[in-house]
C-alpha cells in the first residue's frame, strides 16, 4: 500500500530517512514537498519525496523526485515501482507538466526500473552543479 504521508506519519518516516526528523518536519511545516509512504504488512518500508518547482519557461508546475528510499529488506518486492507510480499519478492529478529525477550513471538497477515504468531518459540537457 502506498499513500500520501502527512505530518502525523513523521515517526514512521524518520527510521526510513536515517533519523532526520527535523528535516522532514520542516518539509511538512512549510509545505515544501509531497511525500508518499509505502507499507508492507502495515509497517513502513519506503518513501519518496517530490519537490515542486515553477520554472518560467514551463509556465506550469514541475516536480523533482529527489528521494526514493526503500528499506534493504523490502527491495525487489515492487515497493520502488509502487512509489514511482504513486508519484506519477499525483503529478498527473495536480496537472504538473512533468516529473523529473536523477540517477547515478552507475545505478543500472534504478535506470532499468525507471525505463520499465515508462520514464524517458533526457538526452537534450546536461546537468551541472555548483558544490559549496
C-alpha positions as CSV (number, residue, x, y, z in Angstrom):
1,X,0.0,0.0,0.0
2,X,1.2,3.5,-0.9
3,X,-0.4,6.7,0.3
4,X,0.5,10.3,0.7
5,X,2.1,11.0,4.0
6,X,1.1,13.7,6.5
7,X,2.8,15.2,9.4
8,X,1.2,12.5,11.6
9,X,3.4,10.0,9.8
10,X,6.6,11.7,10.9
11,X,7.5,9.0,13.4
12,X,7.0,6.3,10.7
13,X,9.2,8.2,8.2
14,X,12.1,9.0,10.5
15,X,13.6,5.5,10.6
16,X,13.4,5.3,6.8
17,X,15.3,8.5,6.5
18,X,18.3,7.8,8.6
19,X,16.8,9.7,11.6
20,X,16.5,13.2,10.2
21,X,13.2,14.2,11.9
22,X,13.8,18.0,11.8
23,X,14.4,17.9,8.0
24,X,11.2,16.1,7.4
25,X,9.2,18.2,9.9
26,X,10.4,21.3,8.1
27,X,9.2,20.0,4.8
28,X,5.8,19.3,6.2
29,X,5.6,22.6,8.2
30,X,6.4,24.8,5.2
31,X,4.6,22.7,2.5
32,X,7.9,22.3,0.7
33,X,7.4,18.8,-0.5
34,X,4.9,16.0,-1.1
35,X,5.8,12.7,0.5
36,X,4.4,9.2,-0.3
37,X,5.0,6.4,2.2
38,X,4.9,2.7,1.4
39,X,3.8,-0.1,3.7
40,X,4.2,-3.8,3.7
41,X,2.2,-5.7,6.3
42,X,1.3,-2.3,7.8
43,X,5.0,-1.5,8.5
44,X,6.6,1.5,6.7
45,X,9.2,0.2,4.2
46,X,9.9,3.1,1.9
47,X,9.0,6.6,0.8
48,X,9.6,9.1,-2.0
49,X,9.6,12.9,-1.8
50,X,8.6,15.3,-4.5
51,X,9.7,19.0,-4.6
52,X,7.7,21.4,-6.6
53,X,9.3,23.9,-9.0
54,X,7.8,26.6,-11.2
55,X,10.2,27.4,-13.9
56,X,9.2,30.4,-16.0
57,X,9.8,28.6,-19.3
58,X,7.4,25.9,-18.5
59,X,4.6,28.1,-17.1
60,X,3.5,25.1,-15.1
61,X,4.5,23.1,-12.1
62,X,7.3,20.6,-12.3
63,X,8.1,18.1,-9.6
64,X,11.7,16.9,-8.8
65,X,11.7,13.4,-7.3
66,X,14.8,13.7,-5.1
67,X,14.4,10.8,-2.7
68,X,13.3,7.2,-3.3
69,X,14.1,5.2,-0.2
70,X,13.3,1.5,0.3
71,X,14.5,-0.5,3.2
72,X,17.0,-3.2,2.1
73,X,14.7,-5.9,3.5
74,X,11.9,-4.7,1.2
75,X,13.8,-4.3,-2.0
76,X,12.8,-6.3,-5.1
77,X,9.2,-6.5,-3.9
78,X,7.8,-3.8,-6.1
79,X,7.9,-1.1,-3.4
80,X,10.1,1.3,-5.6
81,X,7.8,0.8,-8.5
82,X,4.7,1.4,-6.4
83,X,6.2,4.7,-5.0
84,X,7.2,5.9,-8.5
85,X,3.7,5.1,-9.8
86,X,2.1,7.0,-6.9
87,X,4.3,10.0,-7.6
88,X,3.4,9.9,-11.3
89,X,-0.3,9.6,-10.6
90,X,-0.1,12.5,-8.1
91,X,1.8,14.7,-10.6
92,X,-0.8,13.9,-13.3
93,X,-3.7,14.6,-10.8
94,X,-2.4,18.1,-9.9
95,X,-1.7,18.8,-13.6
96,X,2.0,19.1,-13.3
97,X,3.9,19.4,-16.6
98,X,6.4,16.8,-15.7
99,X,8.2,14.8,-13.0
100,X,12.0,14.6,-13.1
101,X,14.6,12.6,-11.3
102,X,18.3,12.0,-11.4
103,X,20.0,8.6,-11.1
104,X,23.7,7.9,-10.8
105,X,25.2,6.8,-14.1
106,X,26.4,3.6,-12.5
107,X,23.0,2.7,-11.0
108,X,21.8,0.4,-13.7
109,X,19.2,-1.2,-11.4
110,X,17.4,2.1,-10.9
111,X,17.7,3.0,-14.5
112,X,16.1,-0.3,-15.6
113,X,13.2,0.3,-13.2
114,X,12.6,3.8,-14.4
115,X,12.6,2.8,-18.0
116,X,10.4,-0.2,-17.3
117,X,7.8,2.2,-15.8
118,X,7.9,4.5,-18.9
119,X,10.3,7.2,-17.7
120,X,12.3,8.7,-20.5
121,X,16.0,9.5,-20.4
122,X,16.7,13.1,-21.1
123,X,19.2,13.3,-23.9
124,X,18.7,17.0,-24.6
125,X,20.3,18.5,-21.4
126,X,23.4,18.3,-19.4
127,X,23.2,18.8,-15.7
128,X,25.7,20.9,-13.8
129,X,26.0,21.6,-10.2
130,X,27.9,24.1,-8.0
131,X,29.3,22.4,-4.9
132,X,29.7,24.6,-1.9
